[in-house]
Amino acid sequence: MAMEIDEQRAWDAFERRDRAADDRFVVAVTTTRIYCRPSCPARRPRREHVRFMADGAAARAEGYRACLRCRPDEAARDREGVAKALALIEAAETPPSLDELAAAAGYAPHHFHRLFKRALGVTPAAYARGRRAGRAAEALSEEGDVTQAIYKAGYSGPSRFYEENGARLGMAPSAWARGGAGVTIRWTIATTSLGPMLVAATDKGLCRVSFDEDEAALAARFPRAAIEPGGTALADLAARVVAEVEAPGLDPDLPLDVAGTAFQEAVWQALRRIPAGSTMSYAELAAAVGRPGAVRAAGSACGANNVAVVIPCHRVTRSDGTMGGYAYGVDRKRTLRAREGVVDPD
């Protein structure tokens, strides 16, 4: 049985050239008899000249031909190629080269580089580094010996780990192993129209933004970090966060000090790319990071978001268009979305 397509949501995705929708349907233009991907860069036809179909086979069955610009019939091959590269990265002890990944996927290196970045939002090298750093973070939480944890994650030595991850992780490797020891986190409680908000940051950027939490909750999350009142040092950053609550989307460049697995970080990057006033389903989010089958994992990555509003997981919906849950209550989620002009059916 063919999947029913929501015409209005499909048109909205087509208008904004949403790459996450490329896996869900094709766009057939009755005047030209051509079908395209939703993300096709070509000029948009009038609405009355557009039909949405499940896939290229359905369009060809009705006499349409594939667009030579966006090549919609290659979408499945592209997904398979990215999936092969991801599997190779996961299985490798050291990050594979671009040539190795491209060969496994069946593409020329320069073309595959663009394809991979378009699918996941990061380059193959950045994804591989992130995945290895994620393994290191996991190992550091398990190993008593930092050096052994670094080798276990696949690095050639501690210097290589520091070179790749010193700025990215924010906390030193030994701090990961000791629950944040040696790291100073400054905090404040900011007043917002949605209630009191905890704002906490390291010298690198925001590490925790949450509603209805206090210093005790922060200390429980970072039990061995030095927790200090923010004072004037945090005032400007906290004011920017409050402004983001009152008018979401106005300050997309707030500095962050957050780290997760490579998949989580890819999801968080995809969330930050959703424009204010737009929404994305969990399925679309999973597809946006090249893992269309990982819908549940995409939801879990949203739940692991440490910086509410700044990484806007409130812009994600269920597949039926309803809001779904939110760590800080659906009323806050509804209000944040309403401030961006989103009207929810529920």
C-alpha positions as CSV (number, residue, x, y, z in Angstrom):
1,M,0.0,0.0,0.0
2,A,1.5,3.4,-1.0
3,M,2.2,5.9,1.7
4,E,-0.2,8.8,1.8
5,I,1.5,12.1,1.1
6,D,0.4,15.2,3.0
7,E,0.1,17.7,0.1
8,Q,0.5,20.9,2.2
9,R,3.6,19.6,4.1
10,A,5.1,18.3,0.8
11,W,4.6,21.7,-0.9
12,D,6.1,23.5,2.1
13,A,9.2,21.2,1.9
14,F,9.4,21.7,-1.9
15,E,9.2,25.5,-1.5
16,R,12.1,25.6,1.0
17,R,14.1,23.0,-1.0
18,D,14.2,20.7,2.0
19,R,16.9,18.0,1.4
20,A,15.4,15.9,4.3
21,A,12.3,15.4,2.1
22,D,14.3,13.8,-0.8
23,D,13.8,10.4,0.7
24,R,10.0,10.8,1.0
25,F,8.5,11.7,-2.4
26,V,9.2,13.2,-5.8
27,V,7.7,16.3,-7.4
28,A,6.1,15.9,-10.8
29,V,5.4,19.0,-12.9
30,T,2.5,18.6,-15.3
31,T,3.5,21.3,-17.7
32,T,7.1,19.9,-18.4
33,R,6.4,16.2,-17.6
34,I,9.5,16.2,-15.5
35,Y,9.9,14.9,-11.9
36,C,12.4,16.2,-9.4
37,R,13.7,15.9,-5.9
38,P,12.1,18.3,-3.4
39,S,15.5,19.9,-3.0
40,C,16.0,20.5,-6.8
41,P,17.6,24.0,-7.3
42,A,15.4,24.7,-10.4
43,R,12.8,27.5,-10.4
44,R,9.6,26.6,-8.6
45,P,6.5,26.0,-10.8
46,R,3.0,27.2,-9.9
47,R,1.2,25.1,-7.3
48,E,-1.5,23.9,-9.6
49,H,1.1,22.4,-12.0
50,V,2.6,20.2,-9.3
51,R,1.8,16.6,-8.2
52,F,3.6,14.7,-5.4
53,M,4.3,11.0,-6.0
54,A,5.8,8.3,-3.8
55,D,8.9,7.7,-5.9
56,G,10.4,7.9,-9.4
57,A,8.9,4.6,-10.5
58,A,5.4,6.0,-9.8
59,A,6.2,9.1,-11.8
60,R,7.7,7.2,-14.7
61,A,4.6,4.9,-14.8
62,E,2.6,8.1,-15.6
63,G,4.9,9.2,-18.4
64,Y,7.1,11.7,-16.5
65,R,10.9,11.7,-17.0
66,A,13.7,12.4,-14.5
67,C,15.1,15.9,-14.1
68,L,18.6,16.1,-15.5
69,R,19.6,18.8,-13.0
70,C,18.8,17.1,-9.6
71,R,18.8,13.5,-10.9
72,P,16.1,12.1,-8.6
73,D,16.7,8.5,-9.5
74,E,20.1,8.7,-8.0
75,A,18.8,9.5,-4.5
76,A,18.6,5.8,-3.5
77,R,22.1,5.2,-4.7
78,D,23.4,8.3,-2.8
79,R,21.8,7.0,0.4
80,E,23.4,3.5,-0.1
81,G,26.8,5.1,-0.7
82,V,26.6,7.2,2.4
83,A,25.5,4.2,4.4
84,K,28.5,2.2,3.1
85,A,30.8,4.9,4.2
86,L,29.3,5.2,7.6
87,A,29.7,1.4,8.1
88,L,33.3,1.6,7.0
89,I,34.0,4.5,9.5
90,E,32.3,2.6,12.3
91,A,34.3,-0.6,11.6
92,A,37.7,1.1,11.1
93,E,40.2,1.5,14.0
94,T,41.7,4.6,12.3
95,P,39.7,7.0,10.2
96,P,39.6,5.9,6.5
97,S,40.8,8.3,3.9
98,L,38.4,10.1,1.5
99,D,39.6,7.9,-1.4
100,E,38.8,4.7,0.6
101,L,35.4,6.0,1.6
102,A,34.6,7.1,-2.0
103,A,35.7,3.8,-3.5
104,A,33.5,1.9,-1.0
105,A,30.6,4.1,-2.0
106,G,31.3,3.9,-5.7
107,Y,31.9,7.6,-6.4
108,A,34.7,9.9,-7.3
109,P,36.3,11.4,-4.2
110,H,35.4,15.1,-4.9
111,H,31.8,14.2,-5.7
112,F,31.4,11.9,-2.7
113,H,32.9,14.6,-0.4
114,R,30.0,17.0,-1.5
115,L,27.4,14.2,-1.3
116,F,28.4,13.1,2.3
117,K,28.5,16.7,3.6
118,R,25.1,17.4,2.0
119,A,23.6,14.3,3.7
120,L,25.1,14.7,7.2
121,G,26.1,18.4,7.4
122,V,29.7,17.6,8.1
123,T,32.6,16.3,5.9
124,P,33.7,12.6,6.0
125,A,36.8,13.6,7.9
126,A,34.9,15.6,10.5
127,Y,32.4,12.8,11.0
128,A,35.2,10.3,11.5
129,R,37.0,12.5,13.9
130,G,33.7,13.1,15.8
131,R,33.0,9.3,15.9
132,R,36.5,8.6,17.3
133,A,36.2,11.4,19.8
134,G,32.9,9.9,20.9
135,R,34.6,6.6,21.5
136,A,37.3,8.4,23.5
137,A,34.7,10.1,25.7
138,E,33.1,6.7,26.3
139,A,36.4,5.1,27.1
140,L,37.4,8.0,29.4
141,S,34.3,7.4,31.5
142,E,35.2,3.7,31.9
143,E,39.0,3.7,32.1
144,G,41.0,4.8,35.1
145,D,44.0,5.4,32.9
146,V,43.6,8.3,30.5
147,T,46.4,7.2,28.2
148,Q,44.9,3.7,27.9
149,A,41.5,5.2,27.1
150,I,43.0,7.3,24.3
151,Y,44.7,4.3,22.7
152,K,41.5,2.2,23.2
153,A,39.6,4.8,21.1
154,G,42.0,4.3,18.2
155,Y,44.3,7.3,18.5
156,S,48.1,6.8,17.8
157,G,48.9,8.6,21.1
158,P,47.8,11.3,23.6
159,S,49.3,14.1,21.5
160,R,47.1,13.2,18.5
161,F,44.0,13.1,20.8
162,Y,44.8,16.6,22.2
163,E,45.5,17.9,18.7
164,E,42.1,16.8,17.4
165,N,39.9,17.4,20.4
166,G,41.3,20.0,22.8
167,A,39.1,22.8,21.5
168,R,36.2,20.5,20.5
169,L,35.7,18.8,23.9
170,G,36.1,21.9,26.0
171,M,37.1,19.8,28.9
172,A,40.6,18.1,29.1
173,P,40.6,14.3,28.6
174,S,41.5,13.8,32.3
175,A,38.5,15.9,33.2
176,W,36.2,13.5,31.3
177,A,37.7,10.6,33.3
178,R,37.2,12.4,36.6
179,G,33.7,13.8,36.1
180,G,34.7,17.3,35.1
181,A,37.5,17.8,37.6
182,G,39.6,20.8,36.9
183,V,36.9,22.5,34.9
184,T,35.2,25.8,36.0
185,I,31.6,26.2,35.3
186,R,29.9,29.5,36.0
187,W,26.1,29.6,36.4
188,T,23.2,32.0,37.0
189,I,19.4,31.8,37.2
190,A,17.9,34.1,34.6
191,T,14.3,35.3,34.6
192,T,12.3,34.6,31.5
193,S,8.7,34.8,30.5
194,L,8.7,30.9,30.5
195,G,10.0,30.7,34.1
196,P,13.4,30.6,35.7
197,M,16.2,29.4,33.5
198,L,19.6,27.9,34.5
199,V,22.4,29.3,32.3
200,A,25.8,27.7,32.8
201,A,29.0,28.0,30.8
202,T,32.7,27.1,30.7
203,D,35.3,29.4,29.2
204,K,34.5,27.9,25.9
205,G,30.7,28.3,25.8
206,L,27.3,27.2,27.1
207,C,27.3,23.8,28.7
208,R,23.8,23.7,30.2
209,V,20.6,25.8,29.6
210,S,17.5,24.4,31.2
211,F,14.3,25.4,32.9
212,D,13.4,24.6,36.5
213,E,16.9,23.6,37.5
214,D,19.3,25.1,40.1
215,E,22.9,24.9,41.2
216,A,22.3,21.5,42.9
217,A,21.1,20.0,39.6
218,L,24.1,21.5,37.8
219,A,26.5,20.1,40.4
220,A,24.8,16.6,40.0
221,R,25.4,16.8,36.3
222,F,29.1,17.9,36.7
223,P,29.9,16.4,40.1
224,R,33.7,17.2,40.1
225,A,33.7,20.5,38.3
226,A,34.3,23.8,40.1
227,I,30.8,25.4,40.2
228,E,30.8,29.1,40.7
229,P,28.3,32.0,40.5
230,G,28.5,33.7,37.1
231,G,28.4,37.3,38.2
232,T,29.3,39.9,35.6
233,A,31.4,37.4,33.7
234,L,28.3,35.5,32.6
235,A,25.8,38.5,32.5
236,D,26.2,39.2,28.7
237,L,25.9,35.6,27.7
238,A,22.9,35.0,29.9
239,A,21.2,38.1,28.5
240,R,21.7,36.7,25.0
241,V,20.1,33.4,26.0
242,V,17.1,35.1,27.5
243,A,16.7,37.1,24.3
244,E,16.7,33.8,22.4
245,V,13.8,32.6,24.7
246,E,11.8,35.7,24.1
247,A,12.5,35.8,20.3
248,P,13.8,32.4,19.1
249,G,16.1,32.4,16.2
250,L,17.6,35.9,16.5
251,D,21.0,34.8,17.8
252,P,22.2,31.6,16.0
253,D,25.8,32.0,16.9
254,L,25.7,31.5,20.7
255,P,28.9,29.7,21.7
256,L,28.6,26.1,22.9
257,D,30.6,23.7,25.0
258,V,28.7,20.4,24.4
259,A,29.8,17.0,23.2
260,G,28.1,13.8,22.4
261,T,28.5,10.9,20.0
262,A,29.1,11.6,16.4
263,F,25.5,10.8,15.6
264,Q,24.2,13.1,18.4
265,E,26.4,15.9,17.3
266,A,25.2,15.5,13.7
267,V,21.6,15.7,14.9
268,W,22.3,18.8,17.0
269,Q,23.9,20.5,14.0
270,A,20.9,19.6,11.9
271,L,18.6,21.1,14.6
272,R,20.5,24.4,14.5
273,R,20.0,24.5,10.8
274,I,16.2,24.5,11.1
275,P,15.1,28.1,10.5
276,A,13.0,29.8,13.1
277,G,9.3,29.3,12.2
278,S,10.0,25.9,10.5
279,T,9.5,22.4,11.8
280,M,10.9,19.0,11.0
281,S,9.7,15.6,12.0
282,Y,11.8,13.1,13.8
283,A,11.9,11.0,10.5
284,E,13.0,14.0,8.5
285,L,15.7,14.8,11.2
286,A,17.0,11.2,10.9
287,A,17.1,11.5,7.1
288,A,18.9,14.9,7.4
289,V,21.9,13.2,9.0
290,G,22.0,10.3,6.6
291,R,20.3,7.8,8.9
292,P,16.7,7.5,7.7
293,G,16.1,4.3,9.7
294,A,17.3,5.9,13.0
295,V,14.1,7.8,13.9
296,R,14.1,6.6,17.5
297,A,17.8,7.5,17.9
298,A,17.2,10.9,16.5
299,G,14.5,11.4,19.2
300,S,17.0,10.2,21.9
301,A,19.6,12.7,20.6
302,C,17.0,15.5,21.0
303,G,16.5,14.3,24.6
304,A,20.2,14.4,25.2
305,N,20.3,18.1,24.2
306,N,21.9,20.0,27.1
307,V,21.2,23.5,25.9
308,A,17.4,24.1,25.6
309,V,16.3,26.7,23.0
310,V,19.9,27.3,21.8
311,I,19.8,23.9,20.1
312,P,16.1,24.2,19.1
313,C,14.7,20.7,19.6
314,H,11.3,22.4,20.1
315,R,11.2,22.7,16.3
316,V,10.8,18.9,16.0
317,T,7.4,17.2,15.6
318,R,5.9,13.8,15.3
319,S,5.4,12.4,11.8
320,D,1.6,13.2,12.0
321,G,2.5,16.9,12.6
322,T,1.6,17.0,16.3
323,M,4.1,18.5,18.7
324,G,5.2,15.5,20.7
325,G,6.9,15.7,24.0
326,Y,9.4,18.2,25.4
327,A,11.7,17.9,28.4
328,Y,10.5,21.2,29.9
329,G,6.7,20.7,29.2
330,V,4.6,20.9,26.1
331,D,3.2,24.3,27.2
332,R,6.7,25.8,26.9
333,K,7.2,24.0,23.6
334,R,4.0,25.4,22.2
335,T,4.8,28.9,23.3
336,L,8.3,28.8,21.8
337,R,6.8,27.6,18.5
338,A,4.0,30.2,18.6
339,R,6.6,32.9,19.0
340,E,8.1,31.7,15.7
341,G,4.8,31.7,14.0
342,V,4.1,27.9,14.1
343,V,0.5,27.0,14.7
344,D,0.2,23.5,16.1
345,P,-2.8,21.2,15.4
346,D,-3.0,20.0,19.0
